[in-house]
C-alpha cells in the first residue's frame, strides 16, 4: 500500500466544524485522516530539504518555505480562529514578535501611516522606532474609548490590541474596523490575550488575526510561537513572502509541541479564566489594591464592550499595590505563583511590570496570570501573600 500523505489527507474543516463544540474542535483540529497503524498526530518532520527531481513544484521544496508539521498546525489554528470558513490562510512564525513584524513590514512602505496603540505590548515602541527609520509615519492612541479612531484618517494600517497588555483595556473592534475600512485602511488585531476561544477578530471584520501562541494558546511555557491568519490570499502571500525573506520560521519540534498542546486549550482556558474572575472578585474590596482590571468583571470599565465581542475574558488580571517595595513583598510571599514574565501558562505567574521599564505603569503595578490550580488554593495563596505584605510593612 502506498504511504498516505499525512498533510494532504487532513480532515476537512467542514467535517471538524460539524462537531460544533469548542473543546471537540480543539481536540480534532488539524489532524490527518486516520490510517491504520499510523499515529493520530504524526511526529515532527525534520527536513531542511526534500526529494525534488525535475521542476521545483509541489508543496514542499525547502525547509525555510514549508514543512508538513507547520501545515498541520496552521490548519489547526485556522480551524480555531475561523471555524467552518473556506479560504482561511494561516502562517506560523518563530515567535509572536516575528508574526507582528511580518504583518507590519509586509504591508507598510515609506510614506504610509500606521496607527498603533500607545498602551500595547512592551516591544511595540521598538517596532515604532524601526518603522519611523523606514520612513513610515507612526500614530498612537490609547486602546480604551476607541481613541484610535481620532488618528485614523489616511492611515494604511490600523493595529489593534484588545485586550491591551498589560493594562487590559478593550476597544470596539467592529466599530474601529468598519471606520478603518471606510477610509481604505487594513486592520490587524493582536488576539494574544483573548485567544481564539475568547474572540475571533476575523468575524469582527479584521483583515489579520495575529497572536503570540507562546501564551495561553499553548499554555505550558515551553514553546515560542507566533501566527498570522487572514482570508485574503494576496495578503497571505505578502506575509508568506516576508517570512521567506526574513527566515523567522518555526522549528518542527516546536510546531508539533504547539499542536499537541491545542488539544487541551479549552480545558485549560475554562479553569484559568474562572480563576482569573474569582481572583478579581476577591481583590475588588482589598484596601491596598487600586486600579484593578479584568474585562470579565462586572463594573470594570471595559466590561460592556468586552461582553459584546468576547466569549471568554482571558486569564490575566492587573492591579496596583501602594509601592514597589509593597509589590515585591507580595510577590516573594506567594507560594503557588511563580515570579516570571509572560502569561497564560498552567502554573500561575505574576510580576511587577515596572521592572522592565517599557510600560507606562506605576511602580507597584502587578500583572497576574491565573493558572490551572484549584481556585480556592490560588485565591487563598494570593490573599495570604497580601496579608503578609501588609503585616511586613507595619
C-alpha positions in Angstrom: 0.0 0.0 0.0 1.3 3.4 -0.9 2.1 5.7 2.1 -0.6 8.3 2.8 0.5 11.9 2.9 -0.5 13.0 6.5 -1.0 16.6 5.4 -2.8 16.1 2.2 -5.3 13.7 3.8 -6.1 16.1 6.7 -9.7 16.1 7.8 -11.6 18.9 6.0 -12.6 21.9 8.1 -16.3 21.3 7.4 -16.2 17.8 9.0 -14.5 19.2 12.1 -17.0 22.0 12.3 -19.8 19.5 12.4 -18.7 18.6 15.9 -19.6 22.2 17.0 -18.2 22.2 20.5 -15.0 24.2 21.0 -13.4 21.5 23.1 -14.1 18.9 20.4 -12.8 21.2 17.7 -9.6 21.9 19.7 -9.0 18.1 20.2 -9.5 17.4 16.5 -8.1 20.5 14.8 -5.6 19.9 12.1 -5.4 16.1 12.5 -4.9 13.9 9.4 -7.5 11.3 8.4 -7.0 8.1 10.4 -4.7 5.5 8.8 -4.2 2.0 10.3 -1.0 1.8 12.4 -0.3 5.5 12.0 -0.3 7.9 15.0 -3.2 10.2 15.4 -0.8 13.2 15.4 2.2 12.3 13.3 5.6 13.3 14.8 7.6 16.3 13.7 9.2 16.2 10.2 12.8 17.3 10.5 13.9 18.3 7.0 16.0 21.1 5.6 15.3 19.9 2.1 13.1 17.3 0.3 13.4 15.0 -2.6 12.8 17.2 -5.6 13.6 15.8 -9.0 12.7 17.8 -12.1 10.9 21.1 -11.9 10.6 22.5 -8.3 6.8 22.2 -8.0 4.6 21.0 -5.2 4.0 21.9 -1.6 7.5 21.1 -0.1 10.7 22.2 -1.7 12.9 23.7 1.0 12.7 23.8 4.8 12.6 27.6 5.1 9.4 27.7 2.9 7.2 24.9 4.1 7.2 21.9 6.4 4.4 19.3 6.9 4.4 19.8 10.6 3.8 23.5 10.1 1.0 22.7 7.7 -0.9 20.6 10.2 -0.5 23.3 12.9 -1.6 26.1 10.5 -4.7 24.2 9.6 -5.5 23.7 13.2 -5.0 27.4 14.0 -7.2 28.3 11.1 -10.0 26.0 12.4 -9.9 27.6 15.8 -9.8 31.2 14.6 -12.3 30.8 11.8 -14.2 27.5 12.2 -16.1 26.3 9.2 -14.8 29.0 6.8 -13.2 28.3 3.5 -10.2 30.1 2.1 -8.6 30.8 5.5 -4.8 31.0 5.4 -2.7 30.6 8.5 1.1 31.1 8.8 3.2 30.2 11.8 6.3 32.0 12.9 9.1 31.5 15.4 7.6 33.9 17.9 4.8 36.4 18.4 7.0 39.3 17.5 8.0 37.6 14.3 4.3 37.4 13.4 3.7 41.0 14.3 6.7 42.2 12.4 5.7 40.1 9.3 2.3 41.9 9.1 3.7 45.4 9.7 6.7 45.2 7.4 5.0 43.3 4.6 2.1 45.8 4.4 3.8 49.2 5.0 6.0 51.2 2.7 7.8 54.5 3.1 5.3 57.3 3.2 2.5 55.2 4.7 0.9 55.9 8.0 0.1 53.2 10.7 -1.9 53.6 13.8 -0.6 51.7 16.9 -1.9 51.5 20.5 0.2 53.6 22.9 -0.6 51.2 25.7 0.2 47.9 23.9 2.8 45.2 24.3 6.2 46.4 25.6 8.1 45.7 22.3 5.8 48.0 20.2 8.0 51.1 21.0 10.9 49.2 19.5 8.8 48.5 16.4 7.8 52.1 16.2 11.4 53.2 16.1 12.1 50.8 13.2 9.0 51.9 11.3 10.0 55.5 11.7 13.5 54.7 10.5 12.0 53.2 7.3 10.0 56.4 6.6 6.7 55.3 7.9 4.5 57.7 9.9 3.5 56.2 13.2 0.5 57.5 15.1 -0.5 56.3 18.5 -3.6 56.5 20.7 -4.9 54.5 23.8 -6.9 51.4 23.3 -9.8 52.4 25.7 -12.6 54.6 24.4 -11.9 53.7 20.8 -9.4 56.5 20.8 -7.6 55.2 17.8 -10.5 56.5 15.7 -9.2 60.0 16.2 -5.9 59.4 14.4 -7.1 57.0 11.7 -7.6 59.4 8.8 -5.4 58.5 5.8 -3.7 55.5 7.5 -2.7 52.4 5.6 -3.0 50.1 8.6 -4.7 50.1 12.0 -3.1 47.8 14.6 -5.5 46.9 17.5 -4.5 45.1 20.7 -7.6 44.2 22.6 -7.5 43.5 25.5 -4.3 45.5 25.8 -1.2 44.2 27.5 -0.7 44.9 30.4 -3.5 47.4 31.2 -6.4 45.2 29.9 -8.3 48.0 28.1 -10.7 46.9 25.4 -11.9 48.7 22.3 -14.9 48.0 20.0 -13.1 46.0 17.3 -16.1 46.0 14.9 -16.5 49.8 15.1 -12.8 50.5 14.6 -12.6 48.0 11.7 -15.6 49.5 9.9 -14.2 53.0 10.2 -10.7 51.8 9.0 -12.1 50.0 6.0 -14.2 53.0 5.1 -11.0 55.0 4.9 -9.2 52.4 2.9 -7.1 51.0 5.8 -6.3 47.4 6.6 -6.9 46.2 10.2 -4.8 43.7 12.2 -5.9 42.6 15.7 -3.4 41.2 18.2 -5.5 38.4 19.8 -2.9 37.1 22.2 -4.7 37.8 25.5 -8.1 36.7 24.3 -7.1 33.6 22.2 -9.5 32.2 19.6 -11.6 30.9 22.4 -12.2 34.4 23.7 -12.8 36.3 20.5 -12.4 35.9 16.7 -11.1 39.1 15.1 -11.8 37.9 11.6 -15.5 37.5 12.5 -15.4 41.1 13.8 -14.2 42.3 10.4 -10.4 42.4 10.8 -8.1 41.5 7.9 -5.5 39.9 10.1 -5.7 37.9 13.4 -2.2 37.9 14.9 -1.1 36.4 18.1 1.7 35.0 20.3 0.8 31.4 20.7 3.5 31.2 23.3 0.9 32.3 25.9 -2.4 30.8 26.8 -3.0 29.1 23.5 -0.2 26.5 24.0 -0.1 27.2 27.7 2.9 25.2 29.1 5.6 27.8 28.9 7.8 25.7 26.7 7.2 26.9 23.2 7.7 30.1 21.4 5.1 30.5 18.6 3.5 33.3 16.6 0.9 33.1 13.9 -1.0 35.2 11.3 -4.4 34.3 9.9 -6.3 36.0 7.2 -8.9 35.4 4.4 -7.3 37.3 1.6 -4.9 35.2 -0.5 -2.9 38.2 -1.7 -2.4 39.5 1.9 -1.4 36.0 3.0 1.1 35.8 0.1 2.8 39.0 1.1 3.1 37.8 4.7 4.4 34.5 3.5 7.0 36.2 1.3 8.2 38.3 4.3 8.6 35.0 6.3 10.7 33.6 3.5 12.9 36.7 3.2 13.5 37.1 6.9 13.5 33.3 7.7 11.6 33.7 11.0 10.3 30.1 10.8 9.1 27.7 13.4 11.1 24.6 14.2 9.3 21.4 13.5 9.6 20.2 17.1 8.1 23.5 18.4 5.3 23.2 15.9 4.5 19.6 17.0 4.5 20.6 20.7 2.2 23.5 19.9 -0.2 21.3 18.0 -0.2 18.7 20.8 -1.0 21.5 23.3 -4.0 22.7 21.4 -6.0 19.6 22.4 -6.3 20.9 26.0 -6.7 24.6 25.3 -10.4 24.7 26.2 -9.9 22.7 29.4 -7.1 25.0 30.4 -8.9 28.2 29.5 -12.0 27.2 31.4 -10.1 26.8 34.6 -7.7 29.7 34.1 -10.4 32.1 33.2 -12.6 31.0 36.1 -9.6 31.5 38.4 -8.9 35.0 37.0 -12.5 36.1 37.6 -12.5 34.6 41.1 -9.2 36.4 41.9 -10.6 39.7 40.5 -13.7 39.3 42.7 -11.6 38.6 45.8 -9.3 41.6 45.2 -12.1 44.0 44.5 -12.6 45.1 48.1 -9.0 44.9 49.3 -8.0 48.3 50.6 -4.3 48.1 49.4 -5.4 47.3 45.8 -6.0 50.1 43.3 -6.5 50.1 39.5 -7.9 46.6 39.5 -8.7 45.5 35.9 -10.2 42.4 34.4 -12.5 42.7 31.4 -14.8 40.0 32.6 -15.5 41.6 36.0 -18.9 43.5 36.0 -18.0 47.0 36.9 -14.7 47.0 35.0 -14.6 50.0 32.5 -14.1 47.5 29.7 -16.9 45.1 30.6 -19.7 46.5 28.5 -17.7 46.3 25.3 -15.9 43.1 26.2 -19.2 41.4 26.9 -20.5 42.2 23.4 -17.5 40.9 21.5 -15.7 38.3 23.7 -16.9 34.8 24.7 -14.2 34.4 27.3 -12.2 37.2 29.0 -8.7 35.7 29.5 -6.5 34.6 32.3 -4.8 37.9 33.1 -5.7 40.3 36.0 -3.8 43.5 36.7 -3.7 45.7 39.8 -1.5 48.2 41.6 -0.1 47.9 45.1 1.0 51.0 47.1 4.7 50.9 46.2 7.5 49.0 44.5 8.6 47.6 47.9 5.0 46.5 48.7 4.6 44.7 45.4 7.9 42.9 45.8 6.9 41.8 49.3 3.7 40.4 47.9 5.4 38.6 45.1 8.0 37.0 47.3 5.3 35.9 49.8 3.4 33.9 47.1 3.8 30.1 47.3 1.8 28.8 44.4 2.7 31.6 42.0 5.9 31.9 40.1 7.5 35.3 39.6 8.1 35.3 35.9 7.4 37.2 32.7 5.0 36.1 30.0 1.5 34.8 30.9 -1.1 32.1 30.0 0.6 29.1 31.5 -1.0 26.3 33.5 1.1 27.5 36.5 0.1 30.9 37.8 2.7 33.6 37.3 2.9 37.3 38.4 5.4 40.1 38.0 5.9 43.7 38.8 5.8 45.1 35.2 7.7 48.3 36.1 10.9 46.3 36.5 11.3 46.2 32.7 11.0 49.9 32.2 8.9 49.7 29.0 5.4 50.0 30.2 3.8 53.2 31.4 2.6 51.7 34.7 3.1 52.6 38.4 6.0 51.0 40.3 3.6 48.8 42.2 1.7 47.6 39.1 1.3 43.8 39.0 0.3 41.7 36.0 -1.1 38.4 37.3 -1.6 35.4 35.1 -4.0 32.8 36.6 -3.0 29.2 36.1 -5.0 26.0 36.4 -4.6 25.5 40.1 -7.7 24.8 42.2 -9.5 28.1 42.6 -9.7 28.1 46.4 -6.0 27.2 46.7 -4.9 30.0 44.3 -7.1 32.7 45.7 -6.2 31.7 49.3 -2.5 31.9 48.4 -2.9 35.4 46.9 -4.9 36.7 49.9 -2.4 35.2 52.3 0.5 36.9 50.4 -1.3 40.2 50.5 -1.7 39.9 54.3 1.9 39.0 54.7 3.0 42.0 52.6 0.8 44.3 54.7 2.0 43.0 58.0 5.6 43.2 57.0 5.1 46.9 56.1 3.7 47.7 59.5 
